[in-house]
Structure formats: C-alpha cells, structure tokens
Amino acid sequence: MPAAADGDRRVIVLDGEPVGVIRRVAVAGEFRCNMAAGAAVLADSVSPRDKHIEQRCRALGPSH
C-alpha cells in the first residue's frame, strides 16, 4: 500500500482520551515498522480522525 511508506501510527490513550501519537517508519529496504528492525520513531499529533475513532469506541461501551 502506498500509504505504508508513511509508517504506522500508535495512538496513546489515557483515561479514554487520545493524548499523543507516535509514528514508526521503516528504514529503506525494509517493510516492517518494528523498532527492532531499525524503524525510526517520530512524534506525531492527535488528529480529528483519532478523536472520532475514540468517540466511536467509547460509544460501544467498556470492554471486558
């Protein structure tokens, strides 16, 4: 997927609110975004879409 070149995003949630994001970007010649595989870790920001996803998940109720 072309968007995979931008890496993957991990949203950090605290008390049900997205508070931060890290993006992991694979090194040249590698498709994995694992830090153990040498991926770079970059700070990112919480997007409106992240907030929307959090609200949708919250609407589903608590998970057990």
mmJSON file of the N, C-alpha and C atoms, coordinates in Angstrom:
{"data_MODEL":{"atom_site":{
"group_PDB":["ATOM","ATOM","ATOM","ATOM","ATOM","ATOM","ATOM","ATOM","ATOM","ATOM","ATOM","ATOM","ATOM","ATOM","ATOM","ATOM","ATOM","ATOM","ATOM","ATOM","ATOM","ATOM","ATOM","ATOM","ATOM","ATOM","ATOM","ATOM","ATOM","ATOM","ATOM","ATOM","ATOM","ATOM","ATOM","ATOM","ATOM","ATOM","ATOM","ATOM","ATOM","ATOM","ATOM","ATOM","ATOM","ATOM","ATOM","ATOM","ATOM","ATOM","ATOM","ATOM","ATOM","ATOM","ATOM","ATOM","ATOM","ATOM","ATOM","ATOM","ATOM","ATOM","ATOM","ATOM","ATOM","ATOM","ATOM","ATOM","ATOM","ATOM","ATOM","ATOM","ATOM","ATOM","ATOM","ATOM","ATOM","ATOM","ATOM","ATOM","ATOM","ATOM","ATOM","ATOM","ATOM","ATOM","ATOM","ATOM","ATOM","ATOM","ATOM","ATOM","ATOM","ATOM","ATOM","ATOM","ATOM","ATOM","ATOM","ATOM","ATOM","ATOM","ATOM","ATOM","ATOM","ATOM","ATOM","ATOM","ATOM","ATOM","ATOM","ATOM","ATOM","ATOM","ATOM","ATOM","ATOM","ATOM","ATOM","ATOM","ATOM","ATOM","ATOM","ATOM","ATOM","ATOM","ATOM","ATOM","ATOM","ATOM","ATOM","ATOM","ATOM","ATOM","ATOM","ATOM","ATOM","ATOM","ATOM","ATOM","ATOM","ATOM","ATOM","ATOM","ATOM","ATOM","ATOM","ATOM","ATOM","ATOM","ATOM","ATOM","ATOM","ATOM","ATOM","ATOM","ATOM","ATOM","ATOM","ATOM","ATOM","ATOM","ATOM","ATOM","ATOM","ATOM","ATOM","ATOM","ATOM","ATOM","ATOM","ATOM","ATOM","ATOM","ATOM","ATOM","ATOM","ATOM","ATOM","ATOM","ATOM","ATOM","ATOM","ATOM","ATOM","ATOM","ATOM","ATOM","ATOM","ATOM","ATOM","ATOM"],
"id":[1,2,3,4,5,6,7,8,9,10,11,12,13,14,15,16,17,18,19,20,21,22,23,24,25,26,27,28,29,30,31,32,33,34,35,36,37,38,39,40,41,42,43,44,45,46,47,48,49,50,51,52,53,54,55,56,57,58,59,60,61,62,63,64,65,66,67,68,69,70,71,72,73,74,75,76,77,78,79,80,81,82,83,84,85,86,87,88,89,90,91,92,93,94,95,96,97,98,99,100,101,102,103,104,105,106,107,108,109,110,111,112,113,114,115,116,117,118,119,120,121,122,123,124,125,126,127,128,129,130,131,132,133,134,135,136,137,138,139,140,141,142,143,144,145,146,147,148,149,150,151,152,153,154,155,156,157,158,159,160,161,162,163,164,165,166,167,168,169,170,171,172,173,174,175,176,177,178,179,180,181,182,183,184,185,186,187,188,189,190,191,192],
"type_symbol":["N","C","C","N","C","C","N","C","C","N","C","C","N","C","C","N","C","C","N","C","C","N","C","C","N","C","C","N","C","C","N","C","C","N","C","C","N","C","C","N","C","C","N","C","C","N","C","C","N","C","C","N","C","C","N","C","C","N","C","C","N","C","C","N","C","C","N","C","C","N","C","C","N","C","C","N","C","C","N","C","C","N","C","C","N","C","C","N","C","C","N","C","C","N","C","C","N","C","C","N","C","C","N","C","C","N","C","C","N","C","C","N","C","C","N","C","C","N","C","C","N","C","C","N","C","C","N","C","C","N","C","C","N","C","C","N","C","C","N","C","C","N","C","C","N","C","C","N","C","C","N","C","C","N","C","C","N","C","C","N","C","C","N","C","C","N","C","C","N","C","C","N","C","C","N","C","C","N","C","C","N","C","C","N","C","C","N","C","C","N","C","C"],
"label_atom_id":["N","CA","C","N","CA","C","N","CA","C","N","CA","C","N","CA","C","N","CA","C","N","CA","C","N","CA","C","N","CA","C","N","CA","C","N","CA","C","N","CA","C","N","CA","C","N","CA","C","N","CA","C","N","CA","C","N","CA","C","N","CA","C","N","CA","C","N","CA","C","N","CA","C","N","CA","C","N","CA","C","N","CA","C","N","CA","C","N","CA","C","N","CA","C","N","CA","C","N","CA","C","N","CA","C","N","CA","C","N","CA","C","N","CA","C","N","CA","C","N","CA","C","N","CA","C","N","CA","C","N","CA","C","N","CA","C","N","CA","C","N","CA","C","N","CA","C","N","CA","C","N","CA","C","N","CA","C","N","CA","C","N","CA","C","N","CA","C","N","CA","C","N","CA","C","N","CA","C","N","CA","C","N","CA","C","N","CA","C","N","CA","C","N","CA","C","N","CA","C","N","CA","C","N","CA","C","N","CA","C","N","CA","C","N","CA","C","N","CA","C","N","CA","C"],
"label_alt_id":[null,null,null,null,null,null,null,null,null,null,null,null,null,null,null,null,null,null,null,null,null,null,null,null,null,null,null,null,null,null,null,null,null,null,null,null,null,null,null,null,null,null,null,null,null,null,null,null,null,null,null,null,null,null,null,null,null,null,null,null,null,null,null,null,null,null,null,null,null,null,null,null,null,null,null,null,null,null,null,null,null,null,null,null,null,null,null,null,null,null,null,null,null,null,null,null,null,null,null,null,null,null,null,null,null,null,null,null,null,null,null,null,null,null,null,null,null,null,null,null,null,null,null,null,null,null,null,null,null,null,null,null,null,null,null,null,null,null,null,null,null,null,null,null,null,null,null,null,null,null,null,null,null,null,null,null,null,null,null,null,null,null,null,null,null,null,null,null,null,null,null,null,null,null,null,null,null,null,null,null,null,null,null,null,null,null,null,null,null,null,null,null],
"label_comp_id":["MET","MET","MET","PRO","PRO","PRO","ALA","ALA","ALA","ALA","ALA","ALA","ALA","ALA","ALA","ASP","ASP","ASP","GLY","GLY","GLY","ASP","ASP","ASP","ARG","ARG","ARG","ARG","ARG","ARG","VAL","VAL","VAL","ILE","ILE","ILE","VAL","VAL","VAL","LEU","LEU","LEU","ASP","ASP","ASP","GLY","GLY","GLY","GLU","GLU","GLU","PRO","PRO","PRO","VAL","VAL","VAL","GLY","GLY","GLY","VAL","VAL","VAL","ILE","ILE","ILE","ARG","ARG","ARG","ARG","ARG","ARG","VAL","VAL","VAL","ALA","ALA","ALA","VAL","VAL","VAL","ALA","ALA","ALA","GLY","GLY","GLY","GLU","GLU","GLU","PHE","PHE","PHE","ARG","ARG","ARG","CYS","CYS","CYS","ASN","ASN","ASN","MET","MET","MET","ALA","ALA","ALA","ALA","ALA","ALA","GLY","GLY","GLY","ALA","ALA","ALA","ALA","ALA","ALA","VAL","VAL","VAL","LEU","LEU","LEU","ALA","ALA","ALA","ASP","ASP","ASP","SER","SER","SER","VAL","VAL","VAL","SER","SER","SER","PRO","PRO","PRO","ARG","ARG","ARG","ASP","ASP","ASP","LYS","LYS","LYS","HIS","HIS","HIS","ILE","ILE","ILE","GLU","GLU","GLU","GLN","GLN","GLN","ARG","ARG","ARG","CYS","CYS","CYS","ARG","ARG","ARG","ALA","ALA","ALA","LEU","LEU","LEU","GLY","GLY","GLY","PRO","PRO","PRO","SER","SER","SER","HIS","HIS","HIS"],
"label_asym_id":["A","A","A","A","A","A","A","A","A","A","A","A","A","A","A","A","A","A","A","A","A","A","A","A","A","A","A","A","A","A","A","A","A","A","A","A","A","A","A","A","A","A","A","A","A","A","A","A","A","A","A","A","A","A","A","A","A","A","A","A","A","A","A","A","A","A","A","A","A","A","A","A","A","A","A","A","A","A","A","A","A","A","A","A","A","A","A","A","A","A","A","A","A","A","A","A","A","A","A","A","A","A","A","A","A","A","A","A","A","A","A","A","A","A","A","A","A","A","A","A","A","A","A","A","A","A","A","A","A","A","A","A","A","A","A","A","A","A","A","A","A","A","A","A","A","A","A","A","A","A","A","A","A","A","A","A","A","A","A","A","A","A","A","A","A","A","A","A","A","A","A","A","A","A","A","A","A","A","A","A","A","A","A","A","A","A","A","A","A","A","A","A"],
"label_entity_id":["1","1","1","1","1","1","1","1","1","1","1","1","1","1","1","1","1","1","1","1","1","1","1","1","1","1","1","1","1","1","1","1","1","1","1","1","1","1","1","1","1","1","1","1","1","1","1","1","1","1","1","1","1","1","1","1","1","1","1","1","1","1","1","1","1","1","1","1","1","1","1","1","1","1","1","1","1","1","1","1","1","1","1","1","1","1","1","1","1","1","1","1","1","1","1","1","1","1","1","1","1","1","1","1","1","1","1","1","1","1","1","1","1","1","1","1","1","1","1","1","1","1","1","1","1","1","1","1","1","1","1","1","1","1","1","1","1","1","1","1","1","1","1","1","1","1","1","1","1","1","1","1","1","1","1","1","1","1","1","1","1","1","1","1","1","1","1","1","1","1","1","1","1","1","1","1","1","1","1","1","1","1","1","1","1","1","1","1","1","1","1","1"],
"label_seq_id":[1,1,1,2,2,2,3,3,3,4,4,4,5,5,5,6,6,6,7,7,7,8,8,8,9,9,9,10,10,10,11,11,11,12,12,12,13,13,13,14,14,14,15,15,15,16,16,16,17,17,17,18,18,18,19,19,19,20,20,20,21,21,21,22,22,22,23,23,23,24,24,24,25,25,25,26,26,26,27,27,27,28,28,28,29,29,29,30,30,30,31,31,31,32,32,32,33,33,33,34,34,34,35,35,35,36,36,36,37,37,37,38,38,38,39,39,39,40,40,40,41,41,41,42,42,42,43,43,43,44,44,44,45,45,45,46,46,46,47,47,47,48,48,48,49,49,49,50,50,50,51,51,51,52,52,52,53,53,53,54,54,54,55,55,55,56,56,56,57,57,57,58,58,58,59,59,59,60,60,60,61,61,61,62,62,62,63,63,63,64,64,64],
"pdbx_PDB_ins_code":[null,null,null,null,null,null,null,null,null,null,null,null,null,null,null,null,null,null,null,null,null,null,null,null,null,null,null,null,null,null,null,null,null,null,null,null,null,null,null,null,null,null,null,null,null,null,null,null,null,null,null,null,null,null,null,null,null,null,null,null,null,null,null,null,null,null,null,null,null,null,null,null,null,null,null,null,null,null,null,null,null,null,null,null,null,null,null,null,null,null,null,null,null,null,null,null,null,null,null,null,null,null,null,null,null,null,null,null,null,null,null,null,null,null,null,null,null,null,null,null,null,null,null,null,null,null,null,null,null,null,null,null,null,null,null,null,null,null,null,null,null,null,null,null,null,null,null,null,null,null,null,null,null,null,null,null,null,null,null,null,null,null,null,null,null,null,null,null,null,null,null,null,null,null,null,null,null,null,null,null,null,null,null,null,null,null,null,null,null,null,null,null],
"Cartn_x":[0.841,0.0,0.893,0.595,1.408,1.465,0.37,0.346,1.275,1.625,2.505,3.897,4.258,5.563,5.666,4.524,4.492,4.613,4.654,4.77,3.413,3.443,2.196,2.139,0.947,0.729,0.209,0.698,0.23,-0.33,-1.614,-2.265,-2.206,-1.739,-1.634,-2.888,-3.611,-4.883,-4.742,-5.196,-5.153,-6.54,-7.107,-8.468,-9.465,-9.322,-10.255,-10.041,-8.999,-8.732,-7.414,-7.392,-6.12,-5.245,-4.06,-3.194,-1.89,-1.568,-0.333,-0.281,0.649,0.795,2.273,2.682,3.999,3.801,4.702,4.677,5.971,5.844,7.017,7.201,8.402,8.68,9.818,9.565,10.566,11.772,12.936,14.145,14.111,14.938,14.993,15.257,14.503,14.68,13.97,13.241,12.528,11.054,10.176,8.752,8.17,8.882,8.372,8.655,7.721,7.871,8.276,8.849,9.276,10.537,10.578,11.783,12.949,12.679,13.734,14.324,13.562,14.039,14.678,14.857,15.529,14.623,13.331,12.408,12.684,12.447,12.545,11.234,11.318,10.124,10.026,8.893,8.695,7.467,7.531,6.361,5.353,4.099,3.018,1.967,0.925,-0.104,-1.435,-2.273,-3.608,-4.426,-5.015,-5.783,-7.281,-8.051,-9.506,-10.039,-9.421,-9.86,-9.577,-8.428,-8.133,-9.222,-9.615,-10.647,-11.981,-12.285,-13.531,-13.547,-12.442,-12.352,-12.531,-11.894,-12.024,-13.481,-14.178,-15.579,-16.442,-16.166,-16.93,-16.689,-15.426,-15.106,-15.783,-15.77,-16.407,-17.904,-18.528,-19.96,-20.291,-19.309,-19.535,-19.612,-19.117,-19.157,-17.843,-17.756,-16.497,-16.24,-14.967,-14.602,-14.182,-14.431,-14.08,-13.197],
"Cartn_y":[-1.176,0.0,1.25,2.182,3.399,4.146,4.179,4.909,4.271,3.01,2.337,2.962,3.673,4.348,5.404,5.889,6.89,6.241,4.912,4.206,3.916,3.455,3.227,4.162,4.391,5.321,4.563,4.923,4.366,5.516,5.453,6.493,6.096,7.009,6.766,7.341,6.475,6.859,6.817,7.867,7.954,8.348,7.533,7.781,7.991,7.211,7.271,8.416,9.209,10.344,10.142,10.363,10.292,11.473,11.183,12.248,12.406,11.459,11.542,10.481,10.663,9.727,9.579,8.35,8.121,7.463,7.752,7.147,6.38,5.129,4.288,4.155,4.483,4.493,3.511,2.589,1.588,2.232,1.617,2.082,1.624,2.213,1.869,0.376,-0.233,-1.649,-2.58,-2.033,-2.837,-2.455,-3.444,-3.143,-3.095,-3.654,-3.675,-2.352,-1.936,-0.695,-0.984,-2.146,-2.522,-1.754,-1.286,-0.612,-1.59,-2.864,-3.876,-4.086,-3.715,-3.837,-2.538,-1.582,-0.342,0.817,0.668,1.746,3.003,4.138,5.418,5.665,6.296,6.641,8.16,8.681,10.122,10.548,11.717,12.276,12.689,12.487,12.885,13.553,14.083,14.748,14.019,14.221,13.634,14.35,13.577,14.152,14.144,14.908,14.844,13.423,12.685,11.301,10.434,10.633,9.889,10.14,11.402,11.752,11.122,11.104,10.486,8.99,8.321,6.878,6.63,7.459,7.308,7.461,8.438,8.656,7.481,6.921,5.749,4.549,4.347,3.23,3.416,4.635,4.928,4.626,4.916,4.667,3.176,2.317,0.88,0.37,1.154,0.77,0.16,-0.102,-0.666,-2.065,-2.363,-3.718,-4.508,-5.79,-6.664,-7.778],
"Cartn_z":[0.0,0.0,0.0,-0.842,-0.893,0.44,1.192,2.467,3.495,3.309,4.259,4.28,3.244,3.216,4.305,4.774,5.85,7.221,7.284,8.55,9.164,10.414,11.127,12.327,12.799,13.903,15.108,16.276,17.54,18.356,18.65,19.437,20.903,21.731,23.166,23.814,24.539,25.147,26.652,27.313,28.77,29.257,30.13,30.633,29.497,28.439,27.323,26.353,26.541,25.652,24.916,23.59,22.873,23.281,23.809,24.324,23.545,22.709,21.94,20.865,19.959,18.848,18.523,18.269,17.695,16.337,15.455,14.118,13.957,13.511,13.273,11.766,11.294,9.851,9.566,8.65,8.288,7.616,7.805,7.13,5.673,4.852,3.43,3.253,2.369,2.076,3.039,3.978,4.984,4.946,5.046,5.039,6.445,7.427,8.802,9.5,10.319,11.091,12.532,12.762,14.108,14.483,15.726,16.196,16.213,16.491,16.498,15.105,14.067,12.691,12.218,13.146,12.805,12.443,12.636,12.279,13.095,12.476,13.176,13.91,15.059,15.83,15.86,15.383,15.279,16.08,16.663,17.331,16.262,16.546,15.646,16.512,15.92,16.708,16.583,17.588,17.589,16.518,15.632,14.527,14.853,14.11,14.286,14.063,13.144,12.914,14.133,14.791,16.019,17.061,17.212,18.185,17.806,16.508,16.031,16.345,16.081,16.368,17.862,18.703,20.155,20.572,20.013,20.365,19.94,18.769,18.298,19.203,19.611,20.507,21.854,22.35,23.636,23.568,22.425,22.251,22.318,22.009,22.067,23.493,24.423,25.83,26.278,27.583,28.128,27.611,27.429,27.002,28.229,28.192,29.324,28.884],
"occupancy":[1.0,1.0,1.0,1.0,1.0,1.0,1.0,1.0,1.0,1.0,1.0,1.0,1.0,1.0,1.0,1.0,1.0,1.0,1.0,1.0,1.0,1.0,1.0,1.0,1.0,1.0,1.0,1.0,1.0,1.0,1.0,1.0,1.0,1.0,1.0,1.0,1.0,1.0,1.0,1.0,1.0,1.0,1.0,1.0,1.0,1.0,1.0,1.0,1.0,1.0,1.0,1.0,1.0,1.0,1.0,1.0,1.0,1.0,1.0,1.0,1.0,1.0,1.0,1.0,1.0,1.0,1.0,1.0,1.0,1.0,1.0,1.0,1.0,1.0,1.0,1.0,1.0,1.0,1.0,1.0,1.0,1.0,1.0,1.0,1.0,1.0,1.0,1.0,1.0,1.0,1.0,1.0,1.0,1.0,1.0,1.0,1.0,1.0,1.0,1.0,1.0,1.0,1.0,1.0,1.0,1.0,1.0,1.0,1.0,1.0,1.0,1.0,1.0,1.0,1.0,1.0,1.0,1.0,1.0,1.0,1.0,1.0,1.0,1.0,1.0,1.0,1.0,1.0,1.0,1.0,1.0,1.0,1.0,1.0,1.0,1.0,1.0,1.0,1.0,1.0,1.0,1.0,1.0,1.0,1.0,1.0,1.0,1.0,1.0,1.0,1.0,1.0,1.0,1.0,1.0,1.0,1.0,1.0,1.0,1.0,1.0,1.0,1.0,1.0,1.0,1.0,1.0,1.0,1.0,1.0,1.0,1.0,1.0,1.0,1.0,1.0,1.0,1.0,1.0,1.0,1.0,1.0,1.0,1.0,1.0,1.0,1.0,1.0,1.0,1.0,1.0,1.0],
"B_iso_or_equiv":[0.0,0.0,0.0,0.0,0.0,0.0,0.0,0.0,0.0,0.0,0.0,0.0,0.0,0.0,0.0,0.0,0.0,0.0,0.0,0.0,0.0,0.0,0.0,0.0,0.0,0.0,0.0,0.0,0.0,0.0,0.0,0.0,0.0,0.0,0.0,0.0,0.0,0.0,0.0,0.0,0.0,0.0,0.0,0.0,0.0,0.0,0.0,0.0,0.0,0.0,0.0,0.0,0.0,0.0,0.0,0.0,0.0,0.0,0.0,0.0,0.0,0.0,0.0,0.0,0.0,0.0,0.0,0.0,0.0,0.0,0.0,0.0,0.0,0.0,0.0,0.0,0.0,0.0,0.0,0.0,0.0,0.0,0.0,0.0,0.0,0.0,0.0,0.0,0.0,0.0,0.0,0.0,0.0,0.0,0.0,0.0,0.0,0.0,0.0,0.0,0.0,0.0,0.0,0.0,0.0,0.0,0.0,0.0,0.0,0.0,0.0,0.0,0.0,0.0,0.0,0.0,0.0,0.0,0.0,0.0,0.0,0.0,0.0,0.0,0.0,0.0,0.0,0.0,0.0,0.0,0.0,0.0,0.0,0.0,0.0,0.0,0.0,0.0,0.0,0.0,0.0,0.0,0.0,0.0,0.0,0.0,0.0,0.0,0.0,0.0,0.0,0.0,0.0,0.0,0.0,0.0,0.0,0.0,0.0,0.0,0.0,0.0,0.0,0.0,0.0,0.0,0.0,0.0,0.0,0.0,0.0,0.0,0.0,0.0,0.0,0.0,0.0,0.0,0.0,0.0,0.0,0.0,0.0,0.0,0.0,0.0,0.0,0.0,0.0,0.0,0.0,0.0],
"pdbx_formal_charge":[null,null,null,null,null,null,null,null,null,null,null,null,null,null,null,null,null,null,null,null,null,null,null,null,null,null,null,null,null,null,null,null,null,null,null,null,null,null,null,null,null,null,null,null,null,null,null,null,null,null,null,null,null,null,null,null,null,null,null,null,null,null,null,null,null,null,null,null,null,null,null,null,null,null,null,null,null,null,null,null,null,null,null,null,null,null,null,null,null,null,null,null,null,null,null,null,null,null,null,null,null,null,null,null,null,null,null,null,null,null,null,null,null,null,null,null,null,null,null,null,null,null,null,null,null,null,null,null,null,null,null,null,null,null,null,null,null,null,null,null,null,null,null,null,null,null,null,null,null,null,null,null,null,null,null,null,null,null,null,null,null,null,null,null,null,null,null,null,null,null,null,null,null,null,null,null,null,null,null,null,null,null,null,null,null,null,null,null,null,null,null,null],
"auth_seq_id":[1,1,1,2,2,2,3,3,3,4,4,4,5,5,5,6,6,6,7,7,7,8,8,8,9,9,9,10,10,10,11,11,11,12,12,12,13,13,13,14,14,14,15,15,15,16,16,16,17,17,17,18,18,18,19,19,19,20,20,20,21,21,21,22,22,22,23,23,23,24,24,24,25,25,25,26,26,26,27,27,27,28,28,28,29,29,29,30,30,30,31,31,31,32,32,32,33,33,33,34,34,34,35,35,35,36,36,36,37,37,37,38,38,38,39,39,39,40,40,40,41,41,41,42,42,42,43,43,43,44,44,44,45,45,45,46,46,46,47,47,47,48,48,48,49,49,49,50,50,50,51,51,51,52,52,52,53,53,53,54,54,54,55,55,55,56,56,56,57,57,57,58,58,58,59,59,59,60,60,60,61,61,61,62,62,62,63,63,63,64,64,64],
"auth_comp_id":["MET","MET","MET","PRO","PRO","PRO","ALA","ALA","ALA","ALA","ALA","ALA","ALA","ALA","ALA","ASP","ASP","ASP","GLY","GLY","GLY","ASP","ASP","ASP","ARG","ARG","ARG","ARG","ARG","ARG","VAL","VAL","VAL","ILE","ILE","ILE","VAL","VAL","VAL","LEU","LEU","LEU","ASP","ASP","ASP","GLY","GLY","GLY","GLU","GLU","GLU","PRO","PRO","PRO","VAL","VAL","VAL","GLY","GLY","GLY","VAL","VAL","VAL","ILE","ILE","ILE","ARG","ARG","ARG","ARG","ARG","ARG","VAL","VAL","VAL","ALA","ALA","ALA","VAL","VAL","VAL","ALA","ALA","ALA","GLY","GLY","GLY","GLU","GLU","GLU","PHE","PHE","PHE","ARG","ARG","ARG","CYS","CYS","CYS","ASN","ASN","ASN","MET","MET","MET","ALA","ALA","ALA","ALA","ALA","ALA","GLY","GLY","GLY","ALA","ALA","ALA","ALA","ALA","ALA","VAL","VAL","VAL","LEU","LEU","LEU","ALA","ALA","ALA","ASP","ASP","ASP","SER","SER","SER","VAL","VAL","VAL","SER","SER","SER","PRO","PRO","PRO","ARG","ARG","ARG","ASP","ASP","ASP","LYS","LYS","LYS","HIS","HIS","HIS","ILE","ILE","ILE","GLU","GLU","GLU","GLN","GLN","GLN","ARG","ARG","ARG","CYS","CYS","CYS","ARG","ARG","ARG","ALA","ALA","ALA","LEU","LEU","LEU","GLY","GLY","GLY","PRO","PRO","PRO","SER","SER","SER","HIS","HIS","HIS"],
"auth_asym_id":["A","A","A","A","A","A","A","A","A","A","A","A","A","A","A","A","A","A","A","A","A","A","A","A","A","A","A","A","A","A","A","A","A","A","A","A","A","A","A","A","A","A","A","A","A","A","A","A","A","A","A","A","A","A","A","A","A","A","A","A","A","A","A","A","A","A","A","A","A","A","A","A","A","A","A","A","A","A","A","A","A","A","A","A","A","A","A","A","A","A","A","A","A","A","A","A","A","A","A","A","A","A","A","A","A","A","A","A","A","A","A","A","A","A","A","A","A","A","A","A","A","A","A","A","A","A","A","A","A","A","A","A","A","A","A","A","A","A","A","A","A","A","A","A","A","A","A","A","A","A","A","A","A","A","A","A","A","A","A","A","A","A","A","A","A","A","A","A","A","A","A","A","A","A","A","A","A","A","A","A","A","A","A","A","A","A","A","A","A","A","A","A"],
"auth_atom_id":["N","CA","C","N","CA","C","N","CA","C","N","CA","C","N","CA","C","N","CA","C","N","CA","C","N","CA","C","N","CA","C","N","CA","C","N","CA","C","N","CA","C","N","CA","C","N","CA","C","N","CA","C","N","CA","C","N","CA","C","N","CA","C","N","CA","C","N","CA","C","N","CA","C","N","CA","C","N","CA","C","N","CA","C","N","CA","C","N","CA","C","N","CA","C","N","CA","C","N","CA","C","N","CA","C","N","CA","C","N","CA","C","N","CA","C","N","CA","C","N","CA","C","N","CA","C","N","CA","C","N","CA","C","N","CA","C","N","CA","C","N","CA","C","N","CA","C","N","CA","C","N","CA","C","N","CA","C","N","CA","C","N","CA","C","N","CA","C","N","CA","C","N","CA","C","N","CA","C","N","CA","C","N","CA","C","N","CA","C","N","CA","C","N","CA","C","N","CA","C","N","CA","C","N","CA","C","N","CA","C","N","CA","C","N","CA","C","N","CA","C","N","CA","C"],
"pdbx_PDB_model_num":[1,1,1,1,1,1,1,1,1,1,1,1,1,1,1,1,1,1,1,1,1,1,1,1,1,1,1,1,1,1,1,1,1,1,1,1,1,1,1,1,1,1,1,1,1,1,1,1,1,1,1,1,1,1,1,1,1,1,1,1,1,1,1,1,1,1,1,1,1,1,1,1,1,1,1,1,1,1,1,1,1,1,1,1,1,1,1,1,1,1,1,1,1,1,1,1,1,1,1,1,1,1,1,1,1,1,1,1,1,1,1,1,1,1,1,1,1,1,1,1,1,1,1,1,1,1,1,1,1,1,1,1,1,1,1,1,1,1,1,1,1,1,1,1,1,1,1,1,1,1,1,1,1,1,1,1,1,1,1,1,1,1,1,1,1,1,1,1,1,1,1,1,1,1,1,1,1,1,1,1,1,1,1,1,1,1,1,1,1,1,1,1]
}}}
